[in-house]
Amino acid sequence: MPSSRYSTGSVKTVASTADSEAASNTVEYDHVKLLESKYERETIRRVDWRMLPLLGLLYSVTIIDRSNMGIARTAGMGTDLSLDVGSRFSIASCVYFVPYILLQLPTNLVLRYFGARYCLTFYIFGWGCVELASGFVKTWKELVLCRVLLGALESGFFPALTYIVSTWYTRQEVQTRIAAFFQTSIALSGFGAILSYVITLMKGHGGLSGWSWIFIIEGLFTVFCALLTFLFLPDFPDKNRFLTREQTELVLKRVELDRGDSVPDDITFVRVKQVLGDWVIWAHALMFMCSAMPGYAASYFTPIILSGMGFSLSESLLLSAPPIVFAAVCSFIFAWISDKAGRRAIFIVMQSLLNIVGLLLTGYANGQAARYIGIFLFSAGSSGCMSAVISYNANNIVGQTKRSVCSALIVSFGGIGGILGTTVFRQQDYPRYIPGTWATVGAQFLMLTLLALTTATYAHRNKQSATRGVILEGRPGFRYIL
């Protein structure tokens, strides 16, 4: 009996000791996980602060340089260069997109060989010089030449930014980050309209018009931004110089676990051809084209539409800013909710409907206030759709070659949307631009149709993977985000 009691007590003692050790190990494990989680958050926060403010500044410069045509026209360029004759303004606006479209893929593939820092520094310095030269043109044909050069130099910029962001973050983090720099840049470009108005007050200095000073000063600032790019822009994760070795390994590991493409694959003709053979990629490109139409129309024509509503030059330029800032805030909120929910398509639908309502209000409402509210709505809807469509595509591809090709293809179709957005709003339809409004609304319905087909295809492929074991994107366990 004593031995039996001793035995039982021993078991209890051992069990108690084991429980204590297990509890201790659990606490220790939880503590380690907490430290790892904190270290990961600190690392990603460091990446955020190094990349996103700079990318937002750079892209805002791009938007301002690209869209200051409408502001300059309102400030007297249309009269000085006879841009109001026939379709000259539309021609000068849309020729930008010809090299912009054609050079998307080559410039994005070159990015892989020379690195983001060197390529983007060259692009930004080049278009800053072209922007500066635009301030000294004497004829509309010289302006057209500058616009062609500007399109060629800016062609590799935006796809490079989206490509770079997608190589640093997991799929659930991409849209918020793209929206962060995208909407920051849009908000800053909104204040660019106010800055442009201030610059026009320099009219007469040096014998130059106010619109000339817009191009000159903004061109000089762009050249300065090229220096910032060279000094501070990080390259791809495996080439960065601002993280520790452990932090770099963490970033690469997160991307590898998320989608298995942290290490660049080889670019081959066969691989590029294979990527371009997937119809879903072309559907995404067409969706981005449709989303870009109202975005470019807003950039080029908002000051002109406001002028047609009876506002003076100063009022038109100053009133151009609030809708852009509103668009930035709305789009970032949509992006944040979308990332938290892990959904993309439904939020694209919401923003597209916002776009349609805003376009129709701007075109058909009678009061100034109602039409101005319409500008707010379609500015918010268009900018939000653009970043959302890009994120939807970026979330559902694996492999850096495919990512590079898709970025270039999608943004090139955005250039086609830019051509459409600047040509359907014709001078003879001023001030309400009803035909252009309906063309842009029609593009939104096309985008919604393509979105439904694409999302249904992704859902079907996910179901095949779950029920039949079909491997998606060459990676076991991969699922498309809907």
Backbone hydrogen bonds, N-H to C=O, Kabsch-Sander energy under -0.5 kcal/mol:
donor,donor_aa,acceptor,acceptor_aa,energy
5,R,1,M,-3.2
6,Y,2,P,-3.1
7,S,3,S,-2.6
8,T,4,S,-2.5
9,G,5,R,-2.7
10,S,6,Y,-2.6
11,V,7,S,-2.4
12,K,8,T,-2.5
13,T,9,G,-2.8
14,V,10,S,-3.2
15,A,11,V,-3.1
16,S,12,K,-2.9
17,T,13,T,-2.6
18,A,14,V,-2.9
19,D,15,A,-2.8
20,S,16,S,-2.3
21,E,17,T,-2.6
22,A,18,A,-2.7
23,A,19,D,-2.8
24,S,20,S,-2.7
25,N,21,E,-2.9
26,T,22,A,-2.5
27,V,23,A,-2.6
28,E,24,S,-2.7
29,Y,25,N,-3.0
30,D,26,T,-2.9
31,H,27,V,-2.3
32,V,28,E,-2.4
33,K,29,Y,-2.7
34,L,30,D,-2.4
35,L,31,H,-2.4
36,E,32,V,-2.8
37,S,33,K,-2.7
38,K,34,L,-2.4
39,Y,35,L,-2.7
40,E,36,E,-2.4
41,R,37,S,-2.4
42,E,38,K,-2.5
43,T,39,Y,-2.1
44,I,40,E,-2.6
45,R,41,R,-2.5
46,R,42,E,-1.9
47,V,43,T,-2.0
48,D,44,I,-2.8
49,W,45,R,-2.5
50,R,46,R,-1.6
51,M,47,V,-2.4
52,L,48,D,-2.1
55,L,51,M,-2.7
56,G,52,L,-2.7
57,L,53,P,-2.2
58,L,54,L,-2.7
59,Y,55,L,-2.6
60,S,56,G,-1.9
61,V,57,L,-1.9
62,T,58,L,-1.8
63,I,59,Y,-2.5
64,I,60,S,-2.6
65,D,61,V,-2.8
66,R,62,T,-2.3
67,S,63,I,-2.5
68,N,64,I,-1.1
70,G,67,S,-0.9
71,I,67,S,-0.7
72,A,68,N,-2.9
73,R,69,M,-2.6
74,T,70,G,-2.1
75,A,71,I,-1.7
76,G,73,R,-1.5
77,M,72,A,-2.6
78,G,73,R,-0.8
80,D,76,G,-2.3
81,L,77,M,-2.6
82,S,79,T,-0.8
83,L,78,G,-1.9
84,D,78,G,-1.0
85,V,82,S,-1.0
86,G,84,D,-0.6
88,R,85,V,-1.8
89,F,83,L,-1.3
91,I,87,S,-2.5
92,A,88,R,-2.9
93,S,89,F,-1.8
94,C,90,S,-2.7
95,V,91,I,-2.1
97,F,94,C,-1.5
98,V,95,V,-1.0
100,Y,96,Y,-1.1
101,I,97,F,-2.2
102,L,98,V,-2.1
103,L,99,P,-2.1
104,Q,101,I,-1.1
107,T,103,L,-2.1
108,N,104,Q,-1.8
109,L,105,L,-2.1
110,V,106,P,-2.2
111,L,107,T,-1.3
112,R,108,N,-0.6
112,R,109,L,-0.8
113,Y,109,L,-0.6
113,Y,110,V,-1.1
114,F,110,V,-2.1
115,G,111,L,-1.9
119,C,115,G,-1.8
120,L,116,A,-2.6
121,T,117,R,-1.8
122,F,118,Y,-2.0
123,Y,119,C,-2.5
124,I,120,L,-2.7
125,F,121,T,-2.4
126,G,122,F,-2.3
127,W,123,Y,-2.6
128,G,124,I,-1.8
129,C,125,F,-1.8
130,V,126,G,-1.8
131,E,127,W,-2.5
132,L,128,G,-2.1
133,A,129,C,-2.2
134,S,130,V,-1.7
135,G,131,E,-0.6
135,G,132,L,-1.1
136,F,133,A,-2.0
137,V,134,S,-1.0
143,L,139,T,-1.5
144,V,140,W,-2.0
145,L,141,K,-2.0
146,C,142,E,-2.0
147,R,143,L,-2.2
148,V,144,V,-2.1
149,L,145,L,-2.1
150,L,146,C,-2.4
151,G,147,R,-2.2
152,A,148,V,-2.0
153,L,149,L,-2.1
154,E,150,L,-2.1
155,S,151,G,-0.7
157,F,154,E,-1.4
158,F,154,E,-0.7
160,A,156,G,-0.8
161,L,157,F,-1.9
162,T,158,F,-2.3
163,Y,159,P,-2.2
164,I,160,A,-2.6
165,V,161,L,-2.4
166,S,162,T,-2.0
167,T,163,Y,-1.0
167,T,164,I,-0.8
168,W,164,I,-0.7
168,W,165,V,-1.2
169,Y,165,V,-1.2
173,E,170,T,-1.4
174,V,170,T,-0.9
175,Q,171,R,-0.5
177,R,173,E,-1.6
178,I,174,V,-3.1
179,A,175,Q,-3.0
180,A,176,T,-2.0
181,F,177,R,-2.1
182,F,178,I,-2.6
183,Q,179,A,-3.3
184,T,180,A,-1.8
185,S,181,F,-2.0
186,I,182,F,-1.7
187,A,183,Q,-2.6
188,L,184,T,-2.5
189,S,185,S,-2.4
190,G,186,I,-1.5
191,F,187,A,-1.3
192,G,188,L,-0.8
193,A,189,S,-0.8
193,A,190,G,-0.9
194,I,190,G,-0.7
195,L,191,F,-2.6
196,S,192,G,-2.7
197,Y,193,A,-1.8
198,V,194,I,-2.0
199,I,195,L,-2.5
200,T,196,S,-2.1
201,L,197,Y,-0.6
201,L,198,V,-1.0
202,M,199,I,-2.4
203,K,200,T,-1.6
204,G,208,L,-3.0
205,H,202,M,-2.4
207,G,204,G,-1.8
208,L,205,H,-1.5
213,W,209,S,-1.5
214,I,210,G,-1.2
215,F,211,W,-1.5
216,I,212,S,-2.2
217,I,213,W,-2.5
218,E,214,I,-1.9
219,G,215,F,-2.0
220,L,216,I,-2.2
221,F,217,I,-2.1
222,T,218,E,-1.7
223,V,219,G,-1.9
224,F,220,L,-1.8
225,C,221,F,-1.9
226,A,222,T,-1.4
227,L,223,V,-1.1
228,L,224,F,-1.6
229,T,225,C,-2.3
230,F,226,A,-2.0
231,L,227,L,-1.9
232,F,228,L,-2.5
233,L,229,T,-1.9
239,K,236,F,-2.4
240,N,236,F,-0.7
240,N,237,P,-0.9
248,T,244,T,-2.6
249,E,245,R,-2.2
250,L,246,E,-2.0
251,V,247,Q,-2.4
252,L,248,T,-2.4
253,K,249,E,-2.4
254,R,250,L,-2.5
255,V,251,V,-1.9
256,E,252,L,-2.4
257,L,253,K,-2.7
258,D,254,R,-1.8
259,R,255,V,-2.5
260,G,255,V,-0.9
260,G,256,E,-1.1
261,D,255,V,-0.5
268,T,266,D,-0.7
272,V,268,T,-2.4
273,K,269,F,-2.6
274,Q,270,V,-2.2
275,V,271,R,-2.3
276,L,272,V,-2.2
277,G,273,K,-0.7
277,G,274,Q,-0.7
278,D,275,V,-1.4
279,W,277,G,-0.7
281,I,278,D,-1.1
282,W,278,D,-0.9
283,A,279,W,-1.9
284,H,280,V,-2.3
285,A,281,I,-1.9
286,L,282,W,-2.4
287,M,283,A,-2.3
288,F,284,H,-2.3
289,M,285,A,-2.0
290,C,286,L,-2.2
291,S,287,M,-2.2
292,A,288,F,-2.0
293,M,289,M,-1.4
295,G,291,S,-0.8
296,Y,292,A,-2.8
297,A,293,M,-2.1
298,A,294,P,-2.4
299,S,295,G,-1.9
300,Y,296,Y,-2.6
301,F,297,A,-2.7
302,T,298,A,-1.6
305,I,301,F,-3.4
306,L,302,T,-2.5
307,S,303,P,-1.9
308,G,304,I,-2.1
309,M,305,I,-0.9
310,G,307,S,-1.5
311,F,306,L,-1.7
316,S,312,S,-2.9
317,L,313,L,-2.2
318,L,314,S,-2.4
319,L,315,E,-2.6
320,S,316,S,-0.6
320,S,317,L,-0.6
321,A,318,L,-1.0
324,I,320,S,-0.7
324,I,321,A,-0.7
325,V,321,A,-2.0
326,F,322,P,-2.6
327,A,323,P,-2.2
328,A,324,I,-2.0
329,V,325,V,-2.1
330,C,326,F,-2.6
331,S,327,A,-2.5
332,F,328,A,-1.9
333,I,329,V,-2.0
334,F,330,C,-2.4
335,A,331,S,-2.4
336,W,332,F,-2.6
337,I,333,I,-2.4
338,S,334,F,-2.4
339,D,335,A,-2.4
340,K,336,W,-2.2
341,A,337,I,-2.6
342,G,338,S,-1.4
343,R,338,S,-1.5
345,A,482,L,-1.5
347,F,344,R,-0.6
348,I,344,R,-1.5
349,V,345,A,-2.1
350,M,346,I,-1.9
351,Q,347,F,-1.9
352,S,348,I,-2.2
353,L,349,V,-2.3
354,L,350,M,-1.8
355,N,351,Q,-1.8
356,I,352,S,-2.2
357,V,353,L,-2.4
358,G,354,L,-2.2
359,L,355,N,-2.5
360,L,356,I,-2.2
361,L,357,V,-2.2
362,T,358,G,-2.4
363,G,359,L,-2.1
364,Y,360,L,-2.4
365,A,361,L,-2.1
371,R,367,G,-2.0
372,Y,368,Q,-2.4
373,I,369,A,-2.3
374,G,370,A,-1.9
375,I,371,R,-1.6
376,F,372,Y,-1.7
377,L,373,I,-2.3
378,F,374,G,-2.7
379,S,375,I,-1.8
380,A,376,F,-2.0
381,G,377,L,-2.8
382,S,378,F,-2.0
383,S,379,S,-1.9
384,G,380,A,-2.0
385,C,381,G,-2.1
386,M,382,S,-1.9
387,S,383,S,-1.5
388,A,384,G,-2.0
389,V,385,C,-2.8
390,I,386,M,-1.7
391,S,387,S,-2.0
392,Y,388,A,-2.4
393,N,389,V,-1.9
394,A,390,I,-2.6
395,N,391,S,-2.4
396,N,392,Y,-0.6
396,N,393,N,-1.2
397,I,394,A,-0.8
403,R,399,G,-2.2
404,S,400,Q,-2.4
405,V,401,T,-2.7
406,C,402,K,-2.7
407,S,403,R,-2.2
408,A,404,S,-2.0
409,L,405,V,-2.6
410,I,406,C,-2.8
411,V,407,S,-2.2
412,S,408,A,-2.0
413,F,409,L,-1.8
414,G,410,I,-1.4
415,G,411,V,-1.5
416,I,412,S,-1.4
417,G,413,F,-2.2
418,G,414,G,-1.7
419,I,415,G,-2.1
420,L,416,I,-2.5
421,G,417,G,-2.9
422,T,418,G,-1.7
423,T,419,I,-1.2
424,V,420,L,-2.4
426,R,424,V,-1.3
429,D,426,R,-1.3
430,Y,427,Q,-1.6
432,R,429,D,-0.6
433,Y,429,D,-2.7
437,T,433,Y,-2.1
438,W,434,I,-2.3
439,A,435,P,-2.2
440,T,436,G,-2.0
441,V,437,T,-2.3
442,G,438,W,-2.6
443,A,439,A,-1.5
444,Q,440,T,-1.3
445,F,441,V,-1.7
446,L,442,G,-2.0
447,M,443,A,-2.2
448,L,444,Q,-2.2
449,T,445,F,-1.9
450,L,446,L,-2.4
451,L,447,M,-2.5
452,A,448,L,-2.0
453,L,449,T,-2.0
454,T,450,L,-2.7
455,T,451,L,-2.6
456,A,452,A,-2.2
457,T,453,L,-2.0
458,Y,454,T,-2.5
459,A,455,T,-2.5
460,H,456,A,-2.2
461,R,457,T,-2.5
462,N,458,Y,-2.5
463,K,459,A,-2.1
464,Q,460,H,-2.2
465,S,461,R,-2.1
466,A,462,N,-2.2
467,T,463,K,-2.5
468,R,464,Q,-2.4
469,G,465,S,-0.9
470,V,464,Q,-1.2
472,L,475,R,-0.5
475,R,472,L,-2.3
478,F,475,R,-1.9
